Amino acid sequence: MSGQIRSVLIGSTLRTAVTAVAVLAVLVGVLVATGVVGAPAVTGVENRFGAVTNETTTIETTISVSNPSPFGISLGGVAVNYSVWMNDVRIADGEKSGVAIDSGNATVNTTTQMQNERIIPWWRSHVRNGEHTVVQIDPTVRSETLGRTFGAPNVTREVNTDMLSQFNSSATRPVNANSPVVSDPVLYINETNATWGEVNESVTPLHLKFVVYNPKPYPITVTRLGYDISMNDVAMGDGASESGYVIPPKSTKTIETTTYIRNENLDEWWGSHLERNQVTDLRIDFHARLDLAGETIRIPLDALTYTETIETDLFGTKPATMANETGEGGTETSTDNDDSSTATETATETATPTETAAEGDDDGGLLDDGTATETATSTETATATSTGTATTTETETTTETETATETATETDDGLFSFRPSADSAVRTLR
């Protein structure tokens, strides 16, 4: 009999507790619904990049929640959901359930794994948008107790980079062969220009234009023009021109060509970018092969080597001591700030050269065209604009004075466009 009484009492107690909980839940719901007490709301979201591997990137998220109700919300649990977007490319989703939120302010910490392969569609969108990205975070909080979802204002951040502007230059730069068969400089680069092409699934084209002046009294034949692209020492692309071209004597020629970044290597670069606190060193090296006096000479085009430092702060949470101190780190919920890259160009800026040389440059007689003399009254208009004057003097029997360029400009018409080489770029795992 006593056991039966005990069972009845325990059952009655449990029923009473369950009833009380249900009544409390309904009461809280009614109070929130009628506005007597305020509803919980997300007051802030902060993201940070955590550990990165070859395949994934950890995103650590802290969500601040305000619960103005005098009641803690834990009955039935609270679920916190959020999505991270970069230019309409969803790079990560996160969820944490069973969260208890006390009365007042609270924080919810959660992590999610982003697949690094998501960086490739984001990169394409970034380039297509003029190196512009909108980072957007959409958080929501749902209480099963209250049967309601409590949204929050979207957190947005504008991020901009500038990877190419420093390549656009009208500074005249000499090209030296450092060979006994020809005197230096063998060519002058009077202008360089770079623009993004139409990015696709596999490659990101980079259209390049060079205005080249040949100071020699004979044509210069370039049989190959090659390039190597790296980002944080990760090989991103390499290739060479499909055919050669000829630069006429004493004249300029505009050479237009295209290099390619292989998108398949972007996820590897991404890991290095995060490991270096969102800093990337972009580098493009060029080399050429020239046919001179029956010999083929391979020369590095150091005057064209392009380097630039790119820094981002995608979530606006980089450590202050390591972030770029320029004050241009991007802004949340506004566009008054941006992530501008810090550019460093290694090409030497040299003033438009004035040659004092004979019509036949001193090439050891190997390339002499047999011309006797020419009057020094011929003046050709320089197309490059630069300050100062550098003088290159070459000894011969007769002298003339010319600027480094002339108004007649020939165009390659894209005949010498680069294509990626067949060999795959070597990857360096970061």
LUMNUKOL-148100 format. One record per residue: residue in three letters; x, y, z of N, C-alpha, C in turn. Coordinates in steps of 0.1 Angstrom, whole numbers, padded with zeros to 4 digits, always signed. Each point is the difference from the previous one (the first is absolute). Example, Ala and Ser with C-alpha at 12.3 -4.5 7.8 and 13.67 -1.06 7.14 Angstrom:
// LUMNUKOL-148100
ALA+0132-0057+0078-0009+0012+0000+0009+0012+0000SER-0004+0011-0007+0009+0011+0000-0008+0011+0008
//
This chain:
// LUMNUKOL-148100
MET+0008-0012+0000-0008+0012+0000+0009+0013+0000SER+0010+0000+0009+0009+0011+0000+0007+0003-0013GLY+0003-0011-0007+0006+0001-0014-0009+0007-0009GLN-0013-0004+0000-0009+0006-0009-0002+0015+0003ILE+0000+0003+0013-0002+0014+0004+0012+0008-0005ARG+0013-0006+0002+0012+0007-0005-0001+0002-0015SER-0004-0009-0007-0001+0001-0015-0010+0011-0004VAL-0011+0000+0007-0010+0010-0003+0006+0014+0003LEU+0007+0001+0012+0006+0013+0003+0010+0005-0010ILE+0009-0009-0004+0011+0003-0009-0007+0004-0014GLY-0009-0008-0004-0007+0003-0013-0007+0014+0001SER-0006+0002+0011-0006+0013+0002+0009+0012+0000THR+0012-0002+0006+0011+0010+0000+0005+0003-0014LEU+0002-0011-0008+0005+0002-0013-0010+0007-0009ARG-0013-0004+0002-0010+0007-0008-0001+0014+0003THR+0002+0003+0013-0001+0014+0005+0012+0008-0006ALA+0012-0006+0000+0012+0007-0006-0002+0002-0014VAL-0005-0010-0008-0001+0002-0014-0011+0010-0003THR-0010+0000+0008-0011+0010-0002+0005+0014+0003ALA+0009+0001+0010+0005+0013+0004+0009+0006-0011VAL+0008-0010-0006+0009+0004-0011-0008+0005-0012ALA-0010-0008-0003-0008+0004-0011-0007+0013+0002VAL-0005+0002+0012-0007+0013+0003+0010+0011-0001LEU+0012-0002+0005+0011+0011-0001+0003+0003-0014ALA+0002-0011-0008+0003+0002-0014-0011+0009-0007VAL-0012-0004+0003-0011+0007-0006-0001+0014+0005LEU+0003+0002+0012+0000+0014+0006+0011+0008-0006VAL+0012-0005-0001+0011+0007-0006-0004+0004-0015GLY-0005-0010-0007-0004+0002-0014-0010+0011-0001VAL-0010+0000+0009-0011+0010-0001+0006+0014+0004LEU+0009+0000+0010+0006+0013+0003+0008+0006-0011VAL+0007-0009-0007+0009+0005-0011-0009+0004-0011ALA-0011-0008-0003-0008+0003-0012-0008+0013+0002THR-0004+0003+0013-0008+0012+0002+0009+0012+0003GLY+0013-0002+0000+0009+0011+0002+0002+0004+0014VAL-0005-0008+0010+0002+0004+0014+0015-0001+0003VAL+0007-0011-0005+0014-0001+0001+0006+0000-0014GLY+0012+0004-0001+0007+0001-0013+0004-0014-0005ALA+0001-0001-0013+0004-0013-0006+0015+0000-0001PRO+0006-0012+0001+0015-0001-0002+0003+0005-0014ALA+0012+0006-0001+0005+0005-0013+0015-0002-0001VAL+0005-0002-0012+0015+0000-0003+0005+0014-0001THR+0009+0003+0009+0006+0014+0000+0013+0001-0007GLY+0007-0010-0003+0013+0000-0006+0005-0013-0005VAL+0007+0000-0010+0007-0012-0006+0014+0003-0003GLU+0009-0009+0005+0014+0002-0003+0006-0013-0005ASN+0007+0001-0011+0006-0012-0006+0015+0002+0000ARG+0007-0011+0001+0015-0001-0001+0004-0013-0007PHE+0011+0001-0008+0005-0012-0006+0008-0008+0010GLY-0002-0013+0001+0008-0008+0009+0010-0009-0008ALA+0001-0012+0004+0010-0009-0006-0004-0003-0014VAL+0010-0001-0009-0002-0003-0014+0009-0012-0004THR-0006-0009-0008+0007-0011-0005-0001+0001-0015ASN+0005-0011-0007-0001+0000-0014-0014-0001-0006GLU-0009-0005+0008-0014-0001-0004-0010+0009+0006THR+0002+0004+0013-0010+0007+0007+0006+0012+0007THR-0009+0010+0003+0003+0012+0008-0010+0001+0011THR+0005+0001+0013-0009+0001+0011-0004+0015+0001ILE-0013+0002+0001-0006+0014+0003-0006+0000+0014GLU+0006+0008+0009-0005+0001+0014-0009+0012+0001THR-0012-0002+0006-0010+0010+0000-0005+0002+0014THR-0001+0013+0004-0005+0004+0013-0013+0008-0003ILE-0011-0005+0005-0013+0007-0002-0005+0006+0013SER-0002+0013+0001-0005+0006+0012-0015+0001-0001VAL-0007-0005+0011-0014+0000+0001-0005+0008+0012SER-0010+0008-0002-0006+0007+0011-0014-0006+0003ASN-0002-0003+0013-0012-0006+0004-0006+0009+0011PRO-0009+0009-0004-0005+0010+0010-0011-0006+0009SER-0004-0012-0003-0009-0007+0009+0006-0004+0013PRO-0007+0001+0011+0005-0004+0013+0002-0015+0001PHE-0005-0007-0010+0001-0015+0000+0011-0004-0009GLY+0008-0009+0005+0010-0007-0009-0007-0009-0010ILE+0005-0001-0011-0006-0008-0011+0009-0012-0002SER-0005-0011+0006+0007-0013-0002-0009-0011-0002LEU-0013+0002+0003-0010-0011-0001-0002-0003-0015GLY+0003-0012-0003-0001-0004-0014+0012+0004-0009GLY+0009+0008+0006+0013+0004-0006-0002+0011-0010VAL+0011+0006-0003+0001+0011-0010+0010-0004-0011ALA-0004+0002-0012+0009-0004-0011+0005+0013-0007VAL+0013+0001-0002+0006+0012-0007+0005-0005-0013ASN-0004+0007-0011+0004-0003-0014+0006+0012-0006TYR+0009-0002-0009+0006+0012-0007+0006-0006-0013SER+0001+0009-0010+0006-0002-0013+0010+0011-0003VAL+0011-0004-0006+0010+0010-0004+0001+0000-0016TRP-0002+0012-0005+0000+0002-0015+0011+0009-0004MET+0006-0002-0011+0009+0009-0006-0004+0001-0015ASN-0005+0012-0003-0005+0003-0014-0010-0011-0005ASP-0010-0002+0009-0011-0010-0004+0005-0014-0001VAL+0012-0003+0004+0006-0013+0001-0001-0004+0015ARG-0008-0010+0003-0001-0004+0014+0012-0009+0003ILE+0009+0005+0009+0012-0007+0002-0001-0009+0013ALA-0010+0003+0009-0001-0008+0012-0013+0001+0006ASP-0005-0010+0007-0012+0000+0008+0003-0005+0014GLY-0006+0005+0010+0002-0004+0014-0013-0002+0007GLU+0000-0009+0010-0012-0002+0008+0005-0005+0014LYS-0007+0005+0010+0003-0006+0014-0014+0000+0007SER-0004-0012+0004-0012-0002+0007+0001-0003+0015GLY-0011+0000+0007+0001-0003+0014+0007+0011+0008VAL-0001+0013-0004+0006+0011+0006-0009+0006+0011ALA+0005+0002+0012-0008+0006+0011+0005+0015+0000ILE-0010+0008-0001+0002+0015+0001-0006+0005+0012ASP+0009+0005+0010-0005+0006+0012-0006+0014-0003SER-0007+0005+0010-0005+0014-0001+0012+0010-0001GLY-0002+0010-0008+0011+0009-0003+0007-0003-0012ASN+0013+0004+0000+0009-0002-0012+0008-0013+0001ALA+0001-0007-0011+0008-0012+0000+0007-0002-0014THR+0010-0008+0000+0007-0003-0012-0001-0015-0003VAL+0000-0003-0013-0001-0014-0004+0012-0002-0010ASN+0009-0009+0004+0012-0003-0008-0002-0013-0008THR+0003+0001-0013-0001-0012-0009+0010+0000-0010THR+0003-0011-0006+0009-0001-0011-0006-0008-0012THR+0005+0003-0012-0004-0008-0011+0012-0002-0010GLN-0001-0010-0008+0011-0003-0009-0004+0005-0015MET+0008+0008-0005-0002+0004-0014+0009-0008-0009GLN-0005-0005-0011+0007-0008-0010+0008+0010-0008ASN+0014-0002-0001+0008+0010-0007-0003+0001-0015GLU-0007-0010-0005-0003+0000-0014-0011+0011-0003ARG-0006+0005+0011-0010+0011-0002+0007+0013-0004ILE+0013+0001+0002+0008+0012-0003+0000+0002-0015ILE+0000-0010-0008+0001+0001-0014-0012+0008-0006PRO-0013-0003+0003-0011+0008-0005+0000+0014+0006TRP+0005+0001+0013+0001+0014+0005+0010+0008-0008TRP+0012-0006-0003+0010+0008-0007-0006+0005-0014ARG-0007-0009-0006-0005+0004-0013-0010+0012+0001SER-0008-0001+0011-0009+0011+0002+0007+0013+0004HIS+0011-0001+0007+0008+0011+0005+0006+0007-0012VAL+0006-0007-0010+0006+0006-0011-0010+0006-0010ARG-0011-0008-0002-0011+0005-0008-0006+0013+0005ASN+0000+0002+0013-0006+0012+0006+0010+0011+0001GLY+0011-0001-0007+0010+0011+0001+0008+0000+0013GLU+0003-0012+0004+0007-0003+0013-0007+0006+0012HIS-0013-0002+0000-0009+0005+0010-0008-0012+0006THR-0001-0001+0013-0007-0011+0007-0009+0006+0011VAL-0012-0005+0001-0009+0004+0012-0001-0013+0008VAL+0006+0001+0012-0002-0011+0010-0012+0002+0008GLN-0009-0010+0001-0013+0001+0006-0002-0012+0010ILE-0004+0003+0012-0003-0010+0010-0015+0001+0004ASP-0007-0011-0001-0014-0001+0003-0003-0009+0012PRO-0001+0006+0012-0003-0008+0012-0015+0000+0003THR-0004-0011+0006-0014-0001+0005+0001-0009+0013VAL-0010+0003+0009-0001-0007+0013-0015-0005+0001ARG-0001-0013+0002-0014-0006+0001-0001-0007+0014SER-0011+0004+0007-0004-0006+0013-0011-0010-0002GLU+0002-0012+0002-0011-0010+0000-0010+0002+0011THR+0005+0006+0011-0009+0003+0011-0010+0010-0004LEU+0005+0011-0007-0010+0010-0004-0006-0002-0013GLY+0006-0010-0007-0005-0003-0014+0001+0011-0009ARG+0011+0008+0001+0003+0011-0008+0014+0001-0005THR+0002+0006-0011+0014+0003-0006+0003+0014+0002PHE+0011+0004+0005+0004+0014+0002+0011+0003-0009GLY-0002+0008-0010+0010+0003-0009+0009+0011+0005ALA+0009+0005-0008+0009+0010+0003+0004+0008-0012PRO+0004+0012+0001+0005+0007-0012+0012-0007-0006ASN+0000+0000-0013+0012-0006-0007+0012+0008+0002VAL+0011-0007+0003+0013+0007+0002+0007+0000-0014THR+0003+0011-0005+0007+0001-0014+0013+0007+0002ARG+0009-0003-0009+0013+0006+0000+0005+0001-0015GLU+0005+0012-0004+0005+0002-0013+0015-0002+0000VAL+0005-0008-0009+0014-0003-0001+0005+0002-0015ASN+0010+0008-0002+0005+0003-0013+0015-0003+0000THR+0005-0005-0012+0014-0001-0002+0004+0007-0013ASP+0013+0002-0002+0005+0006-0012+0013-0007-0004MET-0001-0010-0008+0012-0008-0003+0008+0004-0013LEU-0007+0009-0008+0006+0003-0013+0005+0014-0002SER-0005+0010+0007+0002+0014-0004+0015+0003+0000GLN+0008-0006+0009+0014+0004+0000+0007-0006-0012PHE-0006-0009-0007+0007-0005-0013-0002+0010-0011ASN-0010+0009+0001-0002+0010-0010+0010+0011+0002SER+0010+0001-0009+0010+0010+0002+0005+0005-0014SER+0004+0012+0000+0006+0006-0012+0015+0003+0002ALA+0006-0006+0011+0014+0002+0002+0008-0008-0010THR+0011+0006-0005+0008-0007-0010+0011-0008+0008ARG+0001-0013-0004+0009-0009+0007+0008-0007-0011PRO+0013-0001+0002+0009-0007-0009+0000-0015+0002VAL+0002-0007-0011+0001-0014+0000+0014-0004-0005ASN+0008-0006+0009+0014-0004-0003+0001-0015-0002ALA+0008-0003-0011+0002-0014-0003+0012-0006+0007ASN+0010+0009+0004+0012-0005+0007+0007-0011-0008SER+0001+0003-0013+0006-0010-0009+0011+0007-0009PRO+0011-0007-0003+0010+0007-0008-0004+0002-0015VAL-0011-0006-0004-0004+0002-0014-0008+0012-0002VAL-0004+0007+0010-0008+0012-0002+0002+0010+0012SER+0000+0013-0003+0002+0010+0010-0013+0002+0007ASP+0001+0004+0013-0012+0003+0008-0002+0015+0000PRO-0012+0005+0002-0012-0009+0000-0005-0004-0014VAL-0005-0012-0001-0005-0005-0012-0013+0004-0004LEU-0009+0003+0010-0013+0006-0002-0004+0009+0011TYR-0010+0008-0002-0006+0008+0011-0015-0003+0001ILE-0005-0001+0012-0014-0002+0003-0005+0014+0004ASN-0008+0006-0009-0005+0014+0003-0014+0000+0007GLU-0007-0011+0000-0013+0001+0006-0005-0014+0002THR-0007-0003+0012-0006-0012+0003-0014+0002+0005ASN-0009-0010-0003-0014+0001+0003-0005-0014+0003ALA-0009-0001+0010-0006-0013+0003-0015+0002+0003THR-0008-0010-0005-0015+0000+0003-0004-0015+0002TRP-0010-0002+0008-0006-0014+0001-0007-0003-0012GLY+0001-0013-0004-0009-0005-0011-0012-0006+0005GLU-0007-0008-0008-0013-0006+0004+0003-0013+0007VAL-0001+0000+0014+0003-0012+0008-0010-0011-0003ASN+0005-0012+0000-0009-0012-0002+0003-0010+0011GLU-0005-0012-0002+0001-0010+0010+0014-0004+0003SER+0009+0000-0011+0013-0006+0002+0011+0010+0001VAL-0001+0012-0007+0011+0010+0001-0005+0014+0002THR+0009+0008+0004-0003+0015+0001+0010+0007-0009PRO-0004+0005-0011+0009+0006-0010+0004+0014+0005LEU+0012+0003-0003+0006+0013+0003+0006+0006-0013HIS-0007+0010-0006+0005+0006-0013+0011+0010+0003LEU+0011-0002-0007+0011+0009+0002+0004+0007-0013LYS+0004+0013+0002+0005+0007-0012+0013+0007+0003PHE+0009-0001-0009+0014+0006+0001+0002+0008-0012VAL+0005+0012+0002+0005+0009-0011+0015-0001+0001VAL+0006-0006-0011+0014-0003+0000+0007+0008-0011TYR+0011+0006+0003+0008+0007-0009+0013-0007-0003ASN+0004-0001-0013+0012-0006-0004+0010+0011-0004PRO+0011+0002+0007+0009+0011-0003+0011-0004-0010LYS-0001-0013-0004+0011-0005-0009-0004+0004-0015PRO+0011+0000-0009-0003+0003-0014-0004-0013-0008TYR-0003-0010+0007-0005-0013-0006-0011-0005+0008PRO-0009-0008-0006-0011-0006+0008+0004-0009+0010ILE-0007-0001+0011+0002-0009+0011-0011-0011-0001THR+0004-0012-0001-0010-0011+0000-0001-0007+0013VAL-0012+0000+0005-0003-0007+0013-0007-0013-0004THR+0006-0011+0003-0005-0013-0004-0009-0006+0011ARG+0001+0005+0013-0008-0005+0010-0001+0010+0011LEU-0012+0001+0006-0002+0009+0012-0008-0008+0010GLY+0007-0003+0011-0006-0009+0010-0003+0007+0013TYR-0008-0006+0009-0004+0006+0013-0002-0011+0010ASP+0001+0004+0013-0003-0008+0011-0007+0008+0010ILE-0011-0005+0005-0008+0008+0010+0000-0008+0013SER+0002+0007+0011+0000-0007+0013-0007+0010+0010MET-0007-0006+0010-0006+0007+0011+0004-0007+0013ASN+0008+0007+0008+0005-0005+0012+0008-0013-0003ASP+0008+0001-0011+0009-0011-0004-0008-0013-0005VAL-0013+0001-0001-0009-0010-0006+0000+0002-0015ALA+0004-0009-0008+0000+0001-0014-0015+0001-0005MET-0003+0011-0007-0014+0002-0004-0001-0001-0015GLY+0011+0001-0008-0001-0001-0014+0013+0002-0007ASP+0002-0006-0011+0012+0003-0008-0003-0003-0015GLY+0007+0006-0009-0003-0002-0014+0010+0008-0009ALA-0003+0000-0013+0009+0007-0009-0008+0004-0013SER+0005+0009-0007-0006+0004-0013+0001-0012-0010GLU-0010-0001-0008-0001-0011-0010+0010+0003-0012SER+0003+0012-0003+0008+0003-0011+0008+0013+0003GLY+0011+0002-0008+0008+0012+0002-0005+0012-0007TYR+0007+0011+0002-0004+0013-0007+0013+0008-0001VAL-0001+0010-0009+0011+0008-0004-0003+0014+0003ILE+0010+0007+0007-0001+0014+0003+0009+0007-0010PRO-0006+0009-0009+0008+0006-0010+0011+0010+0006PRO+0010+0003-0008+0011+0009+0006-0005+0014+0002LYS+0005+0006+0010-0003+0014+0004-0015+0003+0000SER-0008-0009+0006-0014+0002+0000-0006-0007+0012THR-0012+0003+0003-0008-0006+0011-0010-0010-0006LYS-0004-0009+0009-0010-0010-0003-0008-0003+0012THR-0013-0001-0001-0008-0004+0011-0003-0015-0001ILE+0004-0006+0011-0002-0015+0001-0011-0003+0010GLU-0010-0006-0005-0011-0004+0009+0000-0015+0002THR-0001-0005+0012+0000-0014+0003-0008-0003+0012THR-0002-0013+0003-0009-0004+0011+0007-0010+0009THR+0000+0002+0013+0005-0011+0009-0013-0005+0007TYR+0002-0012+0007-0011-0007+0006+0003-0004+0014ILE-0009+0003+0009+0001-0006+0014-0009-0013+0000ARG+0006-0011+0004-0008-0012+0001-0009+0000+0012ASN-0013+0000-0002-0009+0000+0012+0001-0012+0009GLU+0004-0011-0006+0001-0012+0008+0010+0001+0012ASN+0009+0010-0001+0010+0002+0010-0004+0010+0011LEU-0012+0006-0002-0004+0010+0009-0002-0005+0015ASP-0005-0012+0001-0003-0005+0014+0013-0002+0007GLU+0011-0003-0007+0013-0001+0007+0005+0013+0003TRP-0001+0010-0009+0004+0014+0004-0008+0005+0012TRP-0013-0003+0000-0008+0005+0011+0006-0004+0014GLY+0004-0012+0001+0007-0004+0013+0011+0008+0003SER+0009+0003-0009+0011+0009+0002-0004+0014+0004HIS-0011+0005-0007-0005+0013+0003-0004+0002+0015LEU-0007-0010+0005-0004+0000+0014+0011-0002+0010GLU+0010-0009-0004+0011-0002+0009+0009+0012+0002ARG-0001+0009-0010+0008+0012+0000-0009+0012+0004ASN-0010-0003+0008-0009+0011+0005-0007+0008-0011GLN-0005-0008-0010-0006+0006-0012+0009+0010-0008VAL+0012-0004-0002+0009+0007-0008+0006-0009-0011THR+0000+0006-0012+0005-0008-0012+0010+0009-0007ASP+0011-0007-0004+0010+0007-0009-0002-0006-0014LEU-0005+0008-0009-0002-0004-0014+0013+0004-0007ARG+0004-0010-0009+0013+0002-0008-0002-0006-0014ILE+0004+0008-0010+0000-0004-0013+0014+0002-0006ASP+0006-0010-0004+0014+0000-0006-0002-0002-0015PHE+0008+0007-0008+0000-0002-0015+0014-0003-0005HIS+0001-0007-0011+0013-0003-0006-0003-0001-0015ALA+0011+0002-0008-0001+0001-0014+0012-0007-0007ARG-0002-0005-0012+0010-0006-0008+0002+0009-0013LEU+0012+0005-0002+0003+0009-0011+0009-0007-0010ASP-0002+0001-0013+0009-0005-0010+0009+0012-0004LEU+0013-0002+0002+0010+0011-0003+0012-0007-0006ALA+0003+0004-0012+0012-0005-0007+0001-0015-0001GLY-0012-0006-0002+0000-0014-0002+0000-0007+0013GLU+0000+0007+0012-0001-0007+0013-0013+0004+0007THR-0005-0010+0008-0012+0002+0008+0004+0003+0014ILE-0004+0011+0005+0004+0005+0014-0013+0000+0008ARG+0001-0006+0012-0011+0000+0009+0003+0011+0011ILE-0008+0010+0001+0003+0010+0010-0012+0002+0009PRO+0002+0002+0013-0011+0003+0010-0003+0014-0002LEU-0013+0003-0001-0005+0014-0001-0002+0006+0014ASP+0011+0002+0006-0001+0006+0014-0007+0013+0001ALA+0001+0008-0011-0007+0013+0000-0015-0001+0000LEU-0005-0012-0003-0015-0002-0001-0005-0008+0012THR+0009-0005+0009-0004-0008+0012-0010+0009+0008TYR-0012-0006+0003-0010+0007+0007-0003-0007+0013THR+0000+0008+0011-0003-0005+0013-0010+0009+0006GLU-0009-0005+0008-0010+0008+0007-0005-0007+0012THR-0001+0007+0011-0005-0006+0013-0015+0003+0001ILE-0008-0011+0002-0015+0001+0001-0003-0003+0014GLU-0008+0008+0007-0004-0002+0014-0015+0001+0001THR-0006-0009+0006-0015+0000+0003-0003-0001+0015ASP-0012+0004+0003-0005-0003+0014-0015-0003-0002LEU-0003-0012-0005-0013-0004-0005-0011+0002+0011PHE+0003-0004+0012-0010+0001+0011+0002+0013+0009GLY+0011+0007-0002+0002+0012+0008+0005-0003+0014THR+0006-0012+0002+0004-0004+0013+0015-0004+0001LYS+0008+0005-0010+0014-0003+0001+0006+0006+0012PRO+0011-0006+0006+0007+0006+0011+0005+0014-0004ALA-0002+0010+0008+0004+0013-0003+0015+0002-0003THR+0008-0008+0007+0014+0002-0001+0005-0006-0013MET-0008-0009-0007+0005-0006-0012-0008+0005-0012ALA-0011+0007+0002-0008+0005-0011+0007+0012-0006ASN-0004+0003-0012+0005+0012-0007-0004+0013+0007GLU+0009+0008+0003-0003+0012+0008-0004+0012-0008THR-0003-0003-0013-0004+0012-0008-0014+0005+0002GLY-0008-0007+0009-0013+0005+0002-0010-0003-0011GLU+0004-0010-0009-0009-0003-0011-0003-0015+0001GLY-0005-0004+0011-0002-0015+0002-0014-0005-0003GLY-0008+0008-0005-0014-0004-0003-0009+0004+0011THR-0013+0001-0002-0009+0004+0011-0013-0008+0000GLU-0006-0002+0011-0012-0007+0001-0012+0010-0002THR-0010-0005-0006-0013+0007-0003+0002+0013-0006SER+0011+0002-0007+0002+0013-0007+0011-0003-0010THR+0002+0010-0009+0011-0001-0010+0010+0011+0000ASP+0002+0005+0012+0010+0011+0001+0014-0004+0001ASN+0003-0013-0001+0013-0005+0002+0002-0012-0009ASP+0012-0003-0004+0003-0011-0008+0014-0006+0003ASP+0001-0013-0005+0013-0006+0001+0008+0002-0012SER+0008+0011+0000+0009+0003-0012+0013-0007+0002SER+0005-0006-0010+0012-0007+0001+0012+0010+0000THR+0011-0004+0007+0012+0008+0001+0009-0005-0012ALA+0002+0009-0009+0007-0004-0012+0015+0003+0001THR+0008-0010-0005+0015+0002-0001+0004-0005-0013GLU+0005+0009-0009+0005-0004-0013+0015+0000-0001THR+0006-0011-0004+0014-0001+0000+0006+0005-0013ALA-0008+0003-0010+0006+0004-0013+0007+0014+0003THR+0012+0002-0005+0007+0012+0001-0005+0011-0009GLU-0004+0011+0006-0005+0011-0008+0011+0009-0005THR+0002+0000-0013+0011+0007-0006-0005+0011-0010ALA+0005+0011+0000-0004+0011-0008+0001-0004-0015THR-0008+0006-0009+0001-0002-0014+0014+0002-0005PRO+0007-0011-0005+0014+0002-0003+0002+0008-0013THR+0012+0007+0000+0004+0007-0012+0013-0007-0005GLU+0000-0006-0011+0012-0007-0005+0009+0010-0008THR+0013-0002+0003+0010+0007-0008+0008-0012-0006ALA-0004-0004-0012+0006-0012-0006+0000+0001-0015ALA+0009-0008-0006+0000-0001-0014-0011-0008-0005GLU-0003+0001-0013-0011-0008-0005+0003-0014+0001GLY+0012-0004+0000+0004-0014+0002+0005-0001+0015ASP-0008-0006+0009+0004-0002+0014+0012-0009+0001ASP+0007+0001+0011+0012-0008+0001-0004-0014+0005ASP-0001-0009-0010-0003-0014+0003+0011-0009-0004GLY+0013+0005+0001+0011-0008-0003+0001-0003-0015GLY-0008+0008-0008+0000-0002-0015-0008-0011-0005LEU-0006-0008+0010-0008-0011-0004-0013+0003-0007LEU-0005+0012+0004-0014+0004-0004+0001+0013-0008ASP+0011+0004-0005+0002+0012-0007-0008-0001-0014ASP-0008+0010-0002-0008+0000-0013+0007+0007-0011GLY+0012+0005+0003+0008+0006-0011-0003+0015-0003THR-0010+0006+0008-0003+0014-0003+0011+0009+0004ALA+0003+0010-0009+0012+0008+0003-0003+0011+0010THR-0008+0010-0003-0003+0011+0009-0014+0004-0002GLU-0005+0008+0010-0013+0006-0001+0000+0013+0007THR-0006+0010-0005+0000+0013+0006-0008-0001+0013ALA+0004+0009+0009-0006+0000+0014-0012+0009+0001THR-0006+0004-0011-0012+0009+0001-0013-0007+0001SER+0000-0013-0001-0012-0008+0000-0005-0001+0015THR-0012+0005+0002-0006+0000+0014-0012-0008+0000GLU-0001-0010+0009-0012-0008+0001-0007+0003+0014THR-0013+0000+0000-0007+0005+0012-0002-0012+0010ALA+0003+0002+0012-0001-0010+0010-0014-0002+0004THR-0004-0013+0002-0013-0002+0005-0001-0002+0015ALA+0011-0003+0006+0000-0002+0015+0001+0013+0007THR-0006+0001+0011+0001+0012+0008+0006-0003+0013SER+0011+0006+0004+0007-0002+0012+0008+0012+0003THR+0005+0001+0012+0008+0012+0005+0015-0003-0001GLY+0007+0010-0001+0015-0001+0000+0004-0005-0013THR+0013-0002-0002+0006-0004-0013+0012-0009+0004ALA+0000-0012-0006+0011-0009+0001+0007-0001-0013THR+0013+0000-0001+0007+0000-0013+0008-0013-0001THR-0002-0007-0011+0008-0012-0003+0009+0004-0012THR+0013-0002+0002+0010+0003-0010+0007-0012-0006GLU-0001-0001-0013+0007-0011-0007+0010+0006-0010THR+0012-0005+0000+0010+0006-0008+0000-0006-0014GLU+0001+0009-0010+0001-0003-0014+0006+0012-0008THR+0001-0001-0012+0007+0011-0008-0009+0012-0002THR-0013-0003-0002-0009+0011-0003-0011+0000+0011THR-0005+0012+0004-0010+0001+0011-0012+0006-0005GLU-0011-0004+0007-0013+0007-0003-0007-0001+0014THR-0011+0009+0001-0007+0001+0012-0015-0003-0002GLU-0005-0010+0007-0014-0004-0002-0006-0003+0014THR-0013+0002+0001-0007-0004+0012-0003-0015-0001ALA-0005-0006+0012-0001-0014+0001-0012-0006-0008THR-0008+0009-0005-0012-0005-0007-0003+0008-0012GLU-0009-0004-0009-0005+0008-0011-0015-0002-0001THR-0006+0009-0007-0015+0000+0000-0006-0012-0008ALA+0008-0005-0009-0006-0012-0007+0000-0012+0009THR-0012-0006+0002-0002-0011+0009-0007-0011-0007GLU+0007-0012+0000-0006-0012-0006-0007-0008+0011THR-0010-0007-0003-0008-0008+0009+0001-0014-0003ASP+0002-0009+0010+0001-0014-0002-0013-0007-0003ASP-0011+0007+0003-0014-0005-0004-0003-0013+0007GLY+0006-0003+0012-0003-0012+0007+0005-0012-0006LEU+0009+0000-0010+0005-0012-0006+0009-0008+0009PHE+0005+0006+0010+0009-0007+0009-0005-0002+0014SER-0013-0003+0000-0007-0003+0013+0006-0012+0007PHE+0002+0002+0013+0005-0012+0008-0011-0010+0002ARG+0004-0012+0002-0009-0011+0004+0008-0007+0011PRO-0008-0006+0010+0007-0007+0011+0008-0011-0006SER+0012-0003+0006+0008-0011-0004-0007-0013+0003ALA+0004-0011-0007-0006-0013+0003+0004-0005+0013ASP+0012+0003+0005+0004-0005+0013-0008+0007+0011SER-0005-0008+0010-0007+0005+0011+0009+0008+0009ALA-0006+0011+0005+0008+0008+0009+0003-0008+0013VAL+0012+0002+0005+0004-0007+0013-0006+0007+0011ARG-0007-0008+0009-0006+0005+0011+0009+0000+0013THR-0001+0010+0008+0007+0000+0012-0010+0001+0011LEU-0002-0011+0008-0011+0000+0010+0004+0009+0011ARG-0009+0007+0004+0002+0010+0011-0006-0006+0013
//
